[in-house]
Every structure is written in C-alpha cells, then in structure tokens.
Amino acid sequence: MRRNLTTIGFDADDTLWHNERFFRITQDRFAELLADFAPADHLHDRLLEAERRNIGHYGFGIKGFVLSMIETAIDVTQERVPASVIAELMAAGRDMLRHPIELLPHVQETVEALAQSHRIVVITKGDLLDQERKLAQSGLGEMFDWIEIVSDKTADVYTRVFAQNGDGAHRAMMVGDSMRSDIAPAIKAGCWAVHIPQGPAWELEKADIPAQNSRFFELTTVEGLNEIIAKIG
C-alpha cells in the first residue's frame, strides 16, 4: 500500500533537545553585568536589534549571540565596558557550547519508533560545529537517514531536501518549534507541518499561525506525533 507520508523532518534545537532556555539564562547574566549602565528591558531591546542586524553576517547560533552581546555592551556603555565584562560574556558563550545535551520528553522513544517505519531526517540551522556536537552527544544521530545543517530555512530548502532524501515535499512532514523557520516555509513547500512550541518564542522566530490548513497540526509534546502520522497514512 502506498503511503501518503514517507519522510519526516525534525528541527533540532528545542524540538529534540533543550536550547532556548540556555540563551535566556545567559541573557539574564548579560543584564546583571551591565545593570550599572542600562535597565534590563533596554538591554533586551538593544541586544535584539544587534541580533537582527547581525544574522546576515554571523548566522544563527551561540557565536553570533555572543558577538551581539559584546557589540551591545560596547554601544550601551559608549565604549566604556570593562574588559572583565567582555571576558565574562565570552566565558558564558563557552559554557553554552559545552553544556550537556538534554533531550526533551518522549523524543528518544518517538525517534526510535519512527526510524523503523519512515525515512527520518534532521533539518536544522546554526553553527556547523555546534550542531554536529549536539547531534553526536544526543545519541540520536545514527537513527537519522540524513542530516542537513543550513544557514536558514526556506520553502526552497525544504523542497530540495525532501526531493533529495525522500519522495518530495508533498509526501513529507516537518516537525519543529519555530513557526517562522519550521512551519510556515514547510507548508509553503507543500509539506505537512507539526508545531510543538517550547515556551515563549525568540522574537526573531515569531510568525503568524497559518490560516486554516489541513496540513498544519499543533502539539504540546512530541508524544502525540504518532497519532497524527497514523491519521495521514
């Protein structure tokens, strides 16, 4: 019997394992270090402006985040930021890069089960070395048929990846936490898409919920994915 759905793509950060909360912890530390120069809400806004400005230069990930924090610290202190603060921000970035991987609930058993019945791939963005490290430490890497690390996620990326590693976007599903990166472009490419949010979204990953669409689903945990897949067939 010909399946409707043959290939399932997973985002990595905050879909397979915890990630965003470590950025928030580091951002709180950033605000503490610069509390004598600006209030936390102002620092948040200035950092977000720097991140938005720098994505085209540094891409997504921890290294770009740290560079944006340093740039913001220089700006808000009018170039008077102490060298010790810069050193602490760099150390915080290294701590993030070394942080052990913590899988989200039900990920291990869900990925193991789907690997027996479907082609499964990872489609993630960010720093190449960091994403490779996370996949290696997660213990999940060998379960996937393909791993694609890209600079950004667009409909064209999903079309290409699912054509090369499956039966095309129309017989593929994308699972992720970001409406902007995982859901909207996947639906535009013709995929099914399952949104599993993990707390408040980063400002630069926010997007409108898709208009009524039979290919869009939303879950609270990955545990419900098997039921959706069974309905699609």
C-alpha positions as CSV (number, residue, x, y, z in Angstrom):
1,M,0.0,0.0,0.0
2,R,1.4,3.4,-1.0
3,R,1.9,5.7,2.0
4,N,0.8,9.4,1.9
5,L,3.7,10.3,4.2
6,T,7.1,8.7,3.7
7,T,9.6,11.2,5.2
8,I,9.7,13.1,8.5
9,G,12.0,16.0,9.1
10,F,12.9,17.2,12.6
11,D,14.2,20.5,13.7
12,A,17.0,20.1,16.3
13,D,17.2,22.9,18.9
14,D,14.1,23.0,21.1
15,T,12.5,20.2,19.2
16,L,14.8,17.3,20.0
17,W,16.6,18.9,23.0
18,H,16.6,22.0,25.2
19,N,18.3,25.0,23.8
20,E,16.5,28.4,24.1
21,R,16.4,28.3,27.9
22,F,20.2,28.5,28.0
23,F,20.1,31.6,25.8
24,R,17.7,33.2,28.3
25,I,19.9,32.3,31.3
26,T,22.9,33.9,29.6
27,Q,20.8,36.9,28.6
28,D,19.8,37.4,32.3
29,R,23.5,37.3,33.2
30,F,24.3,39.8,30.5
31,A,21.7,42.2,32.1
32,E,23.3,41.7,35.5
33,L,26.7,42.5,34.2
34,L,25.5,45.7,32.6
35,A,23.0,46.8,35.3
36,D,25.0,49.9,36.1
37,F,24.7,51.1,32.6
38,A,21.2,50.3,31.5
39,P,18.0,48.7,32.7
40,A,17.3,45.1,31.7
41,D,14.4,45.9,29.3
42,H,16.5,48.4,27.4
43,L,19.4,46.0,27.2
44,H,17.0,43.3,25.8
45,D,15.8,45.6,23.1
46,R,19.3,46.7,22.1
47,L,20.5,43.1,22.0
48,L,17.6,42.1,19.8
49,E,18.4,45.0,17.5
50,A,22.0,43.8,17.3
51,E,21.0,40.2,16.7
52,R,18.6,41.2,13.9
53,R,21.3,43.3,12.3
54,N,24.0,40.6,12.6
55,I,22.2,37.5,11.5
56,G,23.2,38.1,7.9
57,H,26.9,38.3,9.0
58,Y,27.1,35.7,11.8
59,G,24.1,33.5,11.1
60,F,22.2,31.7,13.9
61,G,23.7,30.2,17.0
62,I,25.8,30.8,20.1
63,K,28.8,32.5,18.4
64,G,26.6,35.2,16.8
65,F,24.7,35.6,20.1
66,V,27.9,36.3,22.0
67,L,29.2,38.7,19.4
68,S,25.9,40.6,19.5
69,M,26.1,40.8,23.3
70,I,29.6,42.2,23.1
71,E,28.6,44.7,20.4
72,T,25.6,45.8,22.6
73,A,27.8,46.1,25.7
74,I,30.2,48.4,23.8
75,D,27.3,50.5,22.5
76,V,25.3,51.0,25.7
77,T,28.4,51.9,27.7
78,Q,29.7,54.3,25.0
79,E,32.8,52.1,24.6
80,R,33.5,52.1,28.4
81,V,32.6,48.5,29.1
82,P,35.2,46.9,31.4
83,A,37.4,44.2,29.8
84,S,36.3,41.9,32.7
85,V,32.7,42.1,31.4
86,I,33.7,41.1,27.9
87,A,35.7,38.2,29.3
88,E,32.6,37.1,31.3
89,L,30.4,37.2,28.2
90,M,33.0,35.1,26.2
91,A,33.1,32.6,29.1
92,A,29.3,32.4,29.2
93,G,29.4,31.6,25.5
94,R,31.9,28.8,26.0
95,D,29.8,27.4,28.8
96,M,26.8,27.3,26.4
97,L,28.9,25.5,23.9
98,R,30.0,22.9,26.5
99,H,26.5,22.4,28.0
100,P,25.4,18.7,28.1
101,I,22.6,17.8,25.8
102,E,19.2,17.3,27.5
103,L,16.6,15.5,25.3
104,L,13.1,16.8,25.5
105,P,10.4,14.4,26.9
106,H,9.4,11.4,24.7
107,V,11.9,12.3,22.0
108,Q,14.1,9.2,22.3
109,E,11.3,6.7,22.0
110,T,9.5,8.6,19.3
111,V,12.5,8.9,17.0
112,E,13.4,5.2,17.6
113,A,9.9,4.1,16.6
114,L,9.6,6.4,13.5
115,A,13.1,5.3,12.3
116,Q,11.6,1.8,11.9
117,S,8.7,3.0,9.7
118,H,9.7,6.1,7.8
119,R,12.7,8.0,6.5
120,I,13.7,10.5,9.1
121,V,15.9,13.5,8.6
122,V,17.2,16.4,10.7
123,I,16.9,19.9,9.1
124,T,18.5,22.4,11.4
125,K,20.2,25.8,11.2
126,G,23.0,27.3,13.2
127,D,26.7,26.9,13.6
128,L,28.0,23.8,11.9
129,L,30.4,22.6,14.6
130,D,27.9,23.2,17.4
131,Q,25.1,21.4,15.7
132,E,27.4,18.5,14.9
133,R,28.5,18.3,18.5
134,K,24.9,18.3,19.8
135,L,23.8,15.6,17.4
136,A,26.8,13.4,18.4
137,Q,26.1,13.9,22.2
138,S,22.4,13.4,21.8
139,G,22.7,9.7,20.9
140,L,20.2,10.2,18.2
141,G,22.4,11.0,15.2
142,E,22.7,7.4,13.9
143,M,19.0,7.0,13.8
144,F,18.5,9.6,11.1
145,D,18.8,8.8,7.4
146,W,20.1,12.3,6.6
147,I,21.3,15.4,8.5
148,E,21.1,18.8,6.8
149,I,22.6,21.9,8.5
150,V,21.6,25.1,6.7
151,S,22.1,28.8,7.2
152,D,18.4,29.5,7.1
153,K,15.2,27.6,6.4
154,T,13.1,28.5,3.4
155,A,10.5,26.8,1.2
156,D,13.2,26.2,-1.3
157,V,15.4,24.4,1.3
158,Y,12.5,22.1,2.2
159,T,11.7,21.4,-1.4
160,R,15.3,20.5,-2.1
161,V,16.0,18.4,1.0
162,F,12.8,16.3,0.7
163,A,13.4,15.8,-3.0
164,Q,16.9,14.5,-2.4
165,N,16.1,12.5,0.7
166,G,12.5,11.3,0.2
167,D,9.6,11.4,-2.2
168,G,9.2,15.1,-2.4
169,A,7.7,17.8,-0.1
170,H,4.1,16.7,-0.6
171,R,4.9,13.3,1.0
172,A,7.0,14.8,3.8
173,M,6.3,16.3,7.2
174,M,8.4,18.9,9.1
175,V,8.3,18.9,12.9
176,G,9.6,21.9,14.9
177,D,9.1,24.6,17.5
178,S,9.6,27.7,15.3
179,M,6.6,29.0,13.4
180,R,8.9,31.1,11.2
181,S,11.5,28.5,10.4
182,D,9.9,25.1,10.7
183,I,6.2,25.6,9.9
184,A,5.5,28.5,7.5
185,P,8.1,27.6,4.9
186,A,7.4,23.9,5.1
187,I,3.7,24.4,4.5
188,K,4.6,26.8,1.6
189,A,6.7,23.9,0.1
190,G,3.7,21.6,0.3
191,C,4.7,19.6,3.5
192,W,2.6,18.6,6.4
193,A,3.9,20.6,9.4
194,V,3.6,19.9,13.2
195,H,4.3,22.8,15.5
196,I,5.5,21.9,19.0
197,P,6.3,25.1,20.9
198,Q,8.7,25.2,23.8
199,G,7.8,28.2,25.9
200,P,8.0,31.8,24.5
201,A,9.5,32.0,21.1
202,W,12.5,34.1,20.4
203,E,11.4,37.4,18.8
204,L,13.2,36.7,15.5
205,E,11.4,33.3,15.2
206,K,7.9,34.5,15.6
207,A,5.4,34.3,12.8
208,D,1.6,34.2,12.4
209,I,-0.1,30.9,12.8
210,P,-1.0,29.5,9.3
211,A,-4.5,30.1,8.1
212,Q,-6.8,27.1,8.3
213,N,-4.8,24.3,6.6
214,S,-5.4,20.6,6.6
215,R,-1.6,20.1,6.6
216,F,-1.0,22.0,9.8
217,F,-1.1,20.5,13.3
218,E,-0.1,21.6,16.8
219,L,1.0,19.5,19.8
220,T,2.3,20.2,23.3
221,T,4.8,17.4,23.2
222,V,6.2,15.1,20.5
223,E,4.4,12.2,22.1
224,G,1.3,12.9,20.0
225,L,3.2,12.7,16.7
226,N,2.4,9.0,16.1
227,E,-1.3,9.6,16.2
228,I,-1.1,12.4,13.6
229,I,1.1,10.3,11.4
230,A,-1.3,7.3,11.6
231,K,-4.2,9.6,10.5
232,I,-2.3,10.8,7.5
233,G,-1.3,7.3,6.5
